[in-house]
Amino acid sequence: MTQTDIINRIKQLKAEKNAIILAHYYTRPEVQDVADYLGDSLGLSREAGKTDARIIVFCGVHFMAETASIISPDKKVLIPALHAGCSLAEGVTGYDLKCWKEKNPDGLIVSYVNTTAEVKAYTDYCCTSSNALKVVESLPKDKKILFVPDKNLGNYIRKVTGREMEIWDGNCCVHNPIDAEMILAKLEEYPEADVLIHPESSCSHDDRVLHHPRAFMYSTAGIIKHAATSPKRQFIIATELETIHELQKQNPGKEFIPIHPKAYCGQMKKVTLEGVLEALEKEQHEVRVPEDLRRRALLPIQRMMEIG
């Protein structure tokens, strides 16, 4: 089948089966283009919660499909690439959090949404890069906090809010290599450009970057919004490369420069058009969270979505 044939067949099956395709900004451009909704973790979570579709085809990594299943247990959630994982989600376990809670019974655990359902079940509040600052700022000042699993996002929150937290030693294998030297070199190379940085990057809590007038720290959705509303014509994009596909679609007259040619998530690239089609045809690779675990994992997600 040609790519056009595959796309047409996907559209046909979506209509026949009352299915919706949700895709993350880091997936392949051709996968992004067939999605009904394209977004970051917070946006995708919200869309999973409000859709009337019978089937959700989740084009992303496994924890994202799990989150959709937690939010929408009445839907059939399918993942086109069953073994698409995440270094953050694999970096902490529910047992780790259980042990911390036993030592700190009055403490609060804030888990980045890039975690498994098991980890969410031991969590008090979930957050995404979009609302992590709001979540932490909303918590009682007298409570001890453990932030898991991304050390760079955690250190960024601690730096900006002044809130002391224990921070888990995990990182995103795509963003962690983006350091301050890389950012400053690009800013010097492109003196008219803004640099838009994801806070999972290791530069996120470096004062040289935080206080630079042309450096901005955002979730992926924030990066998209800044580029659309800024009068600037040139931007350095310090996040996963495929985000540039949507940036260029929305802003055809602007230039987007990747921070590094290897800022690339191989796990997200496991999702292909062929995989999307096969998932729809066979209704295969369903992700379903057991009900007892789902109930416990839902509460911190609901708290996250209420905070905004």
Protein Blocks (a to p, Z undefined) as FASTA:
>chain_A
ZZklmmmmmmmmmmmnopaddddfkbcfklmmmpmbdcdfklmmmmmmmpcbfbdcdddd
fklmmmmmmmmmmbccddfblklccfklmmpcfklmmmmmmmmmmbccdddfkbcfklmm
mpfbdcdfklmmmmmmmpcfkbccdddfbfklmmmmmmmnopacddddbddfklmmmcfk
lmmmmmmmmmmbccdddfkbmklmgfklmmpckbccddfklmmmmmmmpmbfbdcddbdf
klmmmmmmmmmmbccddfbfklccfklmmpcfklmmmmmmnopaiacddfklmmmmmmmm
mmmmmnZZ
